Amino acid sequence: MTYRFFTPEPAKAATGLTAEVYRQLRDDFLGPMPTFQALSAVPELQAATWALMREALLAGDAPRVDRELVASTVSRANRCRFCVDAHLMLLHALGEHELAEVLARGGTPAEPRHAELVRWAESSRSPKATGWTSPYRPEVTGTLLAFHFINRVVSALLDPDLLPGGLQRSPLVRSVGGRLYAKAARGPNEPGRSLPLLDTGMTTTPPDWAGDSPVGVAYAALRHAATQGGDLLGDVARQTVTATVRWEDGRFPARPADWAVDLVRDVPGADRVGTRIALLAAFAPSAISLGDVALWRLSHPADADLVQLVAYGAITATDHVTRALSSAHL
């Protein structure tokens, strides 16, 4: 696995909160995956991201196949090749070989309920244009929101290949990989185990759509942790990011680098590169370039600042999706 802009410390060197996150990853998922290693530069953000993914995707009573279907579909809608491949492999791990390969070909599942989940997840990329909302349980809705955030972080910070040479795109490799992960994918996970990892001083109220589910607590913690990256930018820059996310409504820019340059012309000079990175993180994160990051590092050399800035763009886009939800759709 190759990281695009920096190499995190190895998981075996982790201490404190990060070590606790890795311990839960080993117990409940597939171990310290590259996504969470990249986020380890900001331990509170890493913990909140893990909490949302765990409580939404892995815990609770909603069918795990439904949630993996949503994770795969959202990842495809966001063009996150790494996450698509990972969750197709997990569908194989759950014994859903045909469903996984239908999705891999970009097809529609034969079962109507699965087809509707795919339609619903795809339409969340542009919630205003499609009138998107959620009739589903907090675990399913939370999975969708978790991957809107995770897809963007992954596409920004990691190379797209899950295995060397893109081997995971072979149906045979996906099937074999699924069998290797079958035990981990099918184990029951008790809701709420990740919540003690979260910042106890965080006072953000859980969202209405999640009811009293641990998913809501985890989402509120992630939103709180990720929006801190906005403090790296000035008021005009933050307003530019927020306004662009709302009016563009998930539209993929045809030429992302040029699009981002045009949008930051009126932003104060010191904030232009940071605003460009945050905008690209929200819309086309794989288009963040080595040049962008090199310019950003002239004033912000720490890996943690880059991770926070990417997370700010990612959560701004994710929060645009949550604005379509209300307490009437629990």
Secondary structure, DSSP 4 states (H G I P E B T S, - for coil): --BSS--PPPGGG--HHHHHHHHHHHHHSSSS-HHHHHHTTSHHHHHHHHHHHIIIIISSSS-HHHHHHHHHHHHHHTT-HHHHHHHHHHHHHTT-HHHHHHHHTT---SSHHHHHHHHHHHHTTSHHHHT----S-HHHHHHHHHHHHHHHHHHHHB-S-SSGGGGGGSHHHHHHHHHHTHHHHHS---TTTTGGGS-TT--PPPPGGGTTSHHHHHHHHHHHHHHGGGGGS-HHHHHHHHHHHHHHTTPPPSSHHHHHHHHTTTS-GGGHHHHHHHHHHHH-GGG--HHHHHHHHHH---HHHHHHHHHHHHHHHHHHHHTT--GGG-
